[in-house]
Amino acid sequence: MTTPPSIPAVYMRGGTSKGVFLHARDLPQPGAERDRLLLGIMGSPDPMQIDGMGGTYSSTSKVVVVEPGPGGAIRYWFAQVGVDRAIVDWSGNCGNLTTAVAPFAIDEGLVPALGPLTRVRLVNGNTGVEIEADVETLDGRAMTSGRLAIAGVPGTGSPVVTRYLDPSGGVLGRLLPTGNAVDRLPSSDGGAVRASIVDAAHPYVFVGADAVGIDGSRTVAELDADGALLDRVERIRAAASVLVGAAADADDATRSAPATPRIILVSAGDDGADVTATAFSMGRVHRALPMTGALCLAAAATIPGTVVDEVAAVRPMHRDGRIRIRHPQGVTEVVVEQRHGSDPIRSLGVIRTARRLMEGRVYPREGN
């Protein structure tokens, strides 16, 4: 397929992320040609992404590809596009931009708006996880105005509820991919750190913040400027990637599996939060919290013996399944629905806002 000079596109915010939304029908088939096209759309690799739609951070260098799915569902594929590296990672999902998929599908006419509240069934193509999304609608379109405020986004908007159904093991096959609540991973000082690897909505490795020398007094900018810290955290994340079979060695993990798993440092919560989280994405400190990270962290808090369980002030099952997570932009709440049996997580739910920012045609940079 010859790449067209321009492609229909919508630019959307979902939660604390922004991304380019595309119809699968307008793209080459999945593979190298599609990846080159997305790099051209986002202006990667370039630290500023000055010649594309990317916004220099991992949370603004994202693409969602949408198509009709089975049984009236909407199937979508999430791509994390590297900023300063030519990487298009399809290994996992984005919880923030998932918030925007149902509003996009409604406004694009892929599903009808039914009354004041429209439920859309989503299937994430990356992980196979099904999601129920409830969207307020008016005159056939998704509403954007409302009273819901979320940490990290100015103003208020209309609530979008997303519930991830049976989210365990979507990428690595099991809620606890190693079978252990805690593993020991090698660190850069020659020692080892205690870590919990959990796969719910997306795989994450959780490590105590004190194990890497973070005390909560430093800003995101200060942490991000600490090259030794970034290297230390990436070495731990890469070791987890090797342990779960996502990469052959640490160098391969950094090069080819930068998001499987992602990593979050956890510590005790404060001011009403159950736990504090510092997340990393594509080798940098996340300015807020990936929503899949919030979902996976909440799931980890329900598993006895995990690092998250050990630092969480209140287990979610003690408060109607709700856990409040402190991050650099504020507090995010996740609702965990549990059940008995070998797969204890029935669903993970969050309430976010989303908004269409622009629609038109995007002109990919050529020669990637």
Salt bridges, closest charged atoms under 4 A:
GLU67 OE2 - ARG75 NH1 3.68
ASP107 OD2 - ARG141 NH2 3.55
ASP107 OD2 - ARG356 NE 3.86
GLU108 OE1 - HIS23 NE2 2.75
GLU108 OE2 - ARG356 NH2 3.03
GLU130 OE1 - ARG121 NH1 3.77
GLU132 OE1 - ARG119 NH1 3.80
GLU132 OE1 - ARG163 NE 3.26
ASP134 OD1 - ARG119 NE 2.79
ASP134 OD2 - ARG163 NH2 2.86
ASP166 OD1 - ARG339 NH2 2.55
ASP224 OD2 - ARG284 NH2 2.84
ASP226 OD2 - ARG218 NH2 2.83
ASP231 OD2 - ARG235 NE 2.96
GLU234 OE1 - ARG237 NE 2.92
ASP252 OD1 - ARG255 NH2 3.49
ASP270 OD1 - ARG326 NE 3.22
ASP274 OD2 - ARG319 NH2 2.78
ASP309 OD1 - ARG315 NE 2.80
GLU310 OE2 - ARG194 NH2 3.01
GLU333 OE2 - ARG322 NH1 2.76
GLU333 OE1 - ARG324 NH1 3.89
GLU337 OE2 - ARG346 NE 3.40
ASP343 OD2 - ARG339 NH2 3.34
GLU359 OE1 - ARG356 NH1 2.51
